[in-house]
Amino acid sequence: MTTRAPVALTCGEPAGVGLELAGKAWRALGADTAFFLIADPAHVPPDVPVARIDHPSETAQASRHGLPLLAHDFPAPARPGRPEPANARAVIEVIERAVGLVRAGEARALCTAPINKKALKDGAGFAFPGHTEFLAHLAGVRRVVMMLACDELRVVPTTIHIPLGAVPAALGPDLLGDTIRITHAALQRDFAIAKPRIAVAGLNPHAGEGGAMGQEELDWINPTLASLRAQGLEVTDAQPADTLFHARARARYDAAVAMYHDQALIPIKTLAFDEGVNLTLGLPFVRTSPDHGTAFDIAGQGIARPDSLMAALRMARDLGERRQR
């Protein structure tokens, strides 16, 4: 693979906003970020010029004339806001195809447009909670980590798509330790931070307040963090989550590890609702995604903003090149 290898962008759910955002991103980024879309040409909005390619190496030349597109046939039309179960299998195939191209070195990184898990489950029996877990399966990786990133913050949820009531039982020393180690390695490898500083949010209010509001911090969270420090990682004890994300606090760490989904996603979406990027850490390739969903309610109206997808494509470009070096 050369530094000129483009980023592979999957179409995601064709009834969502992904395809119209791909066209907007191509217009805005131009030659600055070479990427190609894998999709059914018939699904691309009619106002987006398409330049069909047969191989990713044709991306740069094709981008001068239209959105570079590697065609993948779907069995049914795309109707904005109305997912078609017959298309579910093809959505999954596009992801598998893109992963193959990245792992073969024909693309430098993977960027994924949003999928709808229910549509995939209904139409193809999709057995994974989301993109992250499916990509880990395709890569043969036991455990991966989701990071949300913007200019102001990098944050990692230790547990992701589970009910809040299930979080305490799902957490444990092994999961927290693996999450922090994977985050530490990614900060070094992909973000070129030689000695990453990682802050950790407590599970309970006020990080348990010495046991008055919960025992987990005392029983196993802080001992796990002390063990990681003994291994040479720069990681805090559990910190009160309500004081971890203001500007002065963010200046003291390179990434924050949260205990559950909303504890991580609320601050990132407050700081950068339109520009946040979702990264999957621990894969043998770079994967990014915009930090939003399919937005069925506005699909096809031309009002969806491409900022997050553009940020995801730029980050895929940069991290892919850095990992290659």
C-alpha positions as CSV (number, residue, x, y, z in Angstrom):
1,M,0.0,0.0,0.0
2,T,1.2,3.5,-0.8
3,T,0.4,6.8,0.9
4,R,-1.9,7.5,-2.1
5,A,-4.2,4.6,-1.3
6,P,-7.7,6.0,-0.7
7,V,-10.1,5.6,2.1
8,A,-12.9,3.1,1.6
9,L,-16.4,4.4,2.5
10,T,-19.3,2.0,3.0
11,C,-22.8,3.1,2.0
12,G,-24.4,2.1,5.3
13,E,-28.2,1.9,5.4
14,P,-29.3,3.2,1.9
15,A,-32.6,4.6,3.3
16,G,-30.6,6.9,5.7
17,V,-28.5,10.0,5.2
18,G,-25.3,8.2,4.4
19,L,-25.4,8.4,0.6
20,E,-26.4,12.1,0.4
21,L,-23.7,12.9,3.0
22,A,-21.1,11.1,0.8
23,G,-22.0,13.4,-2.1
24,K,-21.7,16.5,0.1
25,A,-18.4,15.3,1.5
26,W,-17.0,14.7,-2.0
27,R,-17.9,18.2,-3.0
28,A,-16.4,19.7,0.1
29,L,-13.2,17.7,0.4
30,G,-12.2,17.4,-3.3
31,A,-8.7,16.1,-3.8
32,D,-7.8,16.9,-0.2
33,T,-9.1,13.5,1.0
34,A,-9.2,10.7,-1.6
35,F,-12.1,8.3,-0.8
36,F,-14.3,6.0,-2.8
37,L,-17.9,4.9,-2.0
38,I,-19.1,1.3,-2.2
39,A,-22.7,1.4,-3.0
40,D,-25.4,0.7,-5.6
41,P,-25.2,3.5,-8.2
42,A,-29.0,3.6,-8.4
43,H,-29.1,4.6,-4.7
44,V,-27.0,7.7,-5.0
45,P,-29.1,10.9,-5.0
46,P,-29.6,12.1,-8.6
47,D,-27.9,15.5,-8.0
48,V,-24.6,13.8,-7.1
49,P,-22.4,13.1,-10.2
50,V,-20.9,9.6,-10.0
51,A,-17.6,8.4,-11.4
52,R,-17.6,4.6,-11.4
53,I,-14.4,2.8,-10.8
54,D,-13.3,-0.8,-11.1
55,H,-10.4,-0.6,-8.5
56,P,-9.5,1.7,-5.6
57,S,-6.4,2.8,-7.5
58,E,-8.6,4.8,-9.9
59,T,-10.0,7.0,-7.1
60,A,-7.9,10.1,-7.5
61,Q,-8.5,10.4,-11.2
62,A,-12.2,9.6,-10.9
63,S,-12.7,12.2,-8.1
64,R,-12.1,15.0,-10.6
65,H,-15.3,14.1,-12.4
66,G,-17.6,12.8,-9.7
67,L,-18.0,10.8,-6.5
68,P,-15.8,7.8,-7.0
69,L,-18.0,4.7,-6.7
70,L,-17.2,1.0,-6.6
71,A,-20.5,-0.6,-7.6
72,H,-22.3,-3.1,-5.4
73,D,-25.7,-4.3,-6.6
74,F,-28.6,-4.2,-4.2
75,P,-31.9,-6.1,-4.8
76,A,-34.3,-3.3,-4.0
77,P,-34.5,0.5,-4.4
78,A,-33.6,3.0,-1.6
79,R,-36.5,4.9,-0.3
80,P,-35.4,7.7,2.1
81,G,-36.6,7.0,5.7
82,R,-38.0,3.6,4.8
83,P,-35.4,0.7,5.2
84,E,-36.0,-2.2,2.9
85,P,-35.4,-5.6,4.5
86,A,-34.4,-7.1,1.1
87,N,-31.3,-4.8,1.1
88,A,-30.0,-5.9,4.5
89,R,-27.8,-8.7,3.2
90,A,-26.2,-6.3,0.7
91,V,-25.4,-3.7,3.4
92,I,-23.5,-6.4,5.3
93,E,-21.7,-7.5,2.1
94,V,-20.5,-4.0,1.5
95,I,-18.9,-3.9,4.9
96,E,-17.3,-7.2,4.3
97,R,-16.0,-6.1,0.9
98,A,-14.6,-2.9,2.3
99,V,-12.8,-4.7,5.1
100,G,-11.2,-7.0,2.5
101,L,-9.9,-4.1,0.5
102,V,-8.4,-2.4,3.5
103,R,-6.8,-5.6,4.8
104,A,-5.4,-6.3,1.3
105,G,-3.8,-2.8,1.3
106,E,-5.9,-1.5,-1.6
107,A,-7.4,1.1,0.7
108,R,-5.6,2.8,3.6
109,A,-8.5,2.9,6.0
110,L,-12.2,2.2,6.5
111,C,-14.9,4.7,7.1
112,T,-18.4,3.5,7.6
113,A,-21.7,5.3,7.0
114,P,-24.3,4.5,9.6
115,I,-26.3,1.3,9.6
116,N,-29.6,0.5,11.3
117,K,-29.2,-2.5,13.5
118,K,-32.9,-3.4,13.5
119,A,-33.2,-3.3,9.8
120,L,-30.2,-5.6,9.5
121,K,-31.6,-8.0,12.1
122,D,-35.1,-8.0,10.5
123,G,-33.8,-8.5,7.0
124,A,-30.7,-10.7,7.4
125,G,-30.7,-12.0,11.0
126,F,-27.7,-9.7,11.9
127,A,-26.5,-11.1,15.2
128,F,-24.2,-8.3,16.3
129,P,-25.0,-5.3,18.5
130,G,-23.5,-2.9,16.0
131,H,-20.7,-2.1,13.6
132,T,-18.0,-2.3,16.2
133,E,-18.7,-5.9,17.2
134,F,-19.1,-7.0,13.6
135,L,-15.8,-5.5,12.6
136,A,-14.1,-7.3,15.5
137,H,-15.7,-10.5,14.3
138,L,-14.4,-9.9,10.7
139,A,-10.9,-9.2,12.0
140,G,-10.8,-12.1,14.3
141,V,-10.1,-9.9,17.3
142,R,-11.4,-10.9,20.8
143,R,-11.9,-7.4,22.1
144,V,-12.1,-3.9,20.6
145,V,-12.8,-0.5,22.0
146,M,-15.0,2.4,20.8
147,M,-13.5,5.8,21.0
148,L,-15.4,9.1,20.3
149,A,-13.1,11.9,19.3
150,C,-13.1,15.6,18.4
151,D,-10.6,18.4,18.7
152,E,-11.5,19.0,22.4
153,L,-12.0,15.4,23.7
154,R,-11.2,11.7,23.2
155,V,-13.5,9.5,25.3
156,V,-13.9,5.7,25.5
157,P,-17.0,3.9,27.0
158,T,-16.0,0.7,28.7
159,T,-19.5,-0.8,28.2
160,I,-21.5,0.2,25.1
161,H,-24.9,-1.0,23.9
162,I,-26.4,-2.6,27.0
163,P,-29.1,-1.4,29.4
164,L,-27.9,0.9,32.3
165,G,-29.1,-1.7,34.8
166,A,-26.8,-4.3,33.3
167,V,-23.6,-2.1,33.5
168,P,-22.4,-3.0,37.0
169,A,-22.5,-6.7,36.3
170,A,-20.8,-6.3,32.9
171,L,-18.0,-4.3,34.3
172,G,-15.0,-6.0,36.0
173,P,-11.2,-5.8,36.3
174,D,-10.5,-7.7,33.0
175,L,-12.8,-5.5,30.9
176,L,-11.7,-2.3,32.4
177,G,-8.0,-3.3,32.2
178,D,-8.3,-4.4,28.6
179,T,-10.2,-1.2,27.6
180,I,-7.5,1.0,29.1
181,R,-4.6,-1.0,27.6
182,I,-6.2,-0.9,24.1
183,T,-6.8,2.8,24.5
184,H,-3.2,3.4,25.6
185,A,-1.8,1.4,22.7
186,A,-4.0,3.3,20.2
187,L,-2.9,6.7,21.6
188,Q,0.7,5.7,21.1
189,R,0.3,4.1,17.6
190,D,-2.3,6.1,15.9
191,F,-2.1,9.5,17.7
192,A,1.7,9.5,18.2
193,I,1.4,10.3,21.9
194,A,4.5,8.7,23.5
195,K,3.3,8.6,27.1
196,P,-0.5,8.9,27.1
197,R,-2.4,10.3,30.1
198,I,-5.7,8.5,30.7
199,A,-8.4,9.7,33.1
200,V,-11.0,7.3,34.3
201,A,-14.5,8.2,35.4
202,G,-16.1,6.5,38.4
203,L,-19.1,4.3,38.1
204,N,-21.0,5.9,41.0
205,P,-21.8,9.6,41.8
206,H,-18.7,11.4,43.2
207,A,-16.7,8.2,42.3
208,G,-18.4,6.5,45.2
209,E,-17.4,9.2,47.8
210,G,-15.3,6.8,49.9
211,G,-18.0,4.1,49.9
212,A,-20.9,6.4,50.8
213,M,-22.4,6.1,47.3
214,G,-21.2,2.7,46.1
215,Q,-18.4,0.2,46.8
216,E,-17.2,-0.6,43.3
217,E,-14.5,2.1,43.2
218,L,-13.0,0.8,46.5
219,D,-13.5,-2.9,45.8
220,W,-12.0,-3.3,42.4
221,I,-11.9,-0.1,40.2
222,N,-9.1,1.7,42.0
223,P,-7.1,-1.5,42.7
224,T,-7.3,-2.3,39.0
225,L,-6.1,1.2,38.1
226,A,-3.2,1.0,40.6
227,S,-2.2,-2.3,39.0
228,L,-2.1,-0.6,35.6
229,R,0.1,2.2,37.0
230,A,2.5,-0.4,38.4
231,Q,2.7,-1.7,34.8
232,G,3.9,1.8,33.7
233,L,0.6,3.3,32.4
234,E,-0.2,6.9,33.4
235,V,-3.8,6.5,34.6
236,T,-5.8,8.2,37.3
237,D,-7.9,6.7,40.0
238,A,-11.6,6.9,39.4
239,Q,-12.7,10.5,39.1
240,P,-16.2,12.0,39.6
241,A,-17.7,12.1,36.1
242,D,-19.4,15.4,36.7
243,T,-16.1,17.2,36.9
244,L,-14.1,15.3,34.4
245,F,-15.1,17.0,31.1
246,H,-14.8,20.8,31.7
247,A,-12.0,22.6,29.8
248,R,-9.5,22.7,32.7
249,A,-10.0,19.0,33.4
250,R,-9.6,18.0,29.8
251,A,-6.3,19.7,29.6
252,R,-4.9,17.1,32.1
253,Y,-5.5,14.0,30.0
254,D,-5.2,12.7,26.4
255,A,-8.3,10.4,26.7
256,A,-10.9,9.7,29.2
257,V,-12.3,6.2,29.9
258,A,-16.0,6.2,31.0
259,M,-17.9,3.3,32.5
260,Y,-21.0,3.3,30.3
261,H,-22.4,4.6,27.0
262,D,-24.1,7.8,28.0
263,Q,-21.4,8.8,30.4
264,A,-19.1,9.0,27.4
265,L,-21.4,10.2,24.7
266,I,-23.1,13.1,26.5
267,P,-19.9,15.1,26.8
268,I,-18.7,14.4,23.3
269,K,-22.0,15.3,21.7
270,T,-22.3,18.4,23.8
271,L,-18.9,19.6,22.7
272,A,-19.0,18.5,19.0
273,F,-22.5,17.3,18.0
274,D,-21.8,17.8,14.3
275,E,-18.1,17.0,14.2
276,G,-17.5,14.0,16.5
277,V,-15.9,10.9,15.1
278,N,-16.3,7.3,16.1
279,L,-13.1,5.1,16.0
280,T,-12.7,1.4,16.6
281,L,-9.5,0.7,18.6
282,G,-7.8,-2.6,18.6
283,L,-8.5,-3.6,15.0
284,P,-5.6,-4.5,12.6
285,F,-6.7,-1.6,10.4
286,V,-8.1,2.0,10.9
287,R,-11.8,2.3,11.1
288,T,-13.7,5.6,11.6
289,S,-17.4,6.6,11.4
290,P,-19.5,9.7,11.8
291,D,-20.9,10.0,15.3
292,H,-24.5,10.0,14.3
293,G,-27.1,7.5,13.1
294,T,-29.1,7.0,9.9
295,A,-31.4,10.0,10.6
296,F,-34.4,8.5,8.9
297,D,-36.5,11.5,9.9
298,I,-34.5,13.9,7.6
299,A,-33.2,11.4,5.0
300,G,-33.8,12.6,1.4
301,Q,-34.5,16.2,2.4
302,G,-31.0,17.5,1.6
303,I,-30.6,19.1,5.0
304,A,-28.3,16.6,6.7
305,R,-24.9,18.1,7.6
306,P,-21.8,16.3,6.4
307,D,-19.4,17.7,9.1
308,S,-19.1,14.5,11.1
309,L,-18.6,12.4,8.0
310,M,-16.0,14.8,6.7
311,A,-14.2,14.7,10.0
312,A,-14.3,10.9,10.0
313,L,-12.9,10.7,6.4
314,R,-10.1,13.1,7.3
315,M,-9.2,11.2,10.5
316,A,-9.3,7.9,8.5
317,R,-6.9,9.4,6.0
318,D,-4.5,10.7,8.7
319,L,-4.5,7.7,11.0
320,G,-4.2,5.3,8.1
321,E,-1.1,7.1,6.8
322,R,0.4,7.3,10.3
323,R,-0.2,3.6,11.0
324,Q,1.4,2.8,7.7
325,R,4.5,4.7,8.7
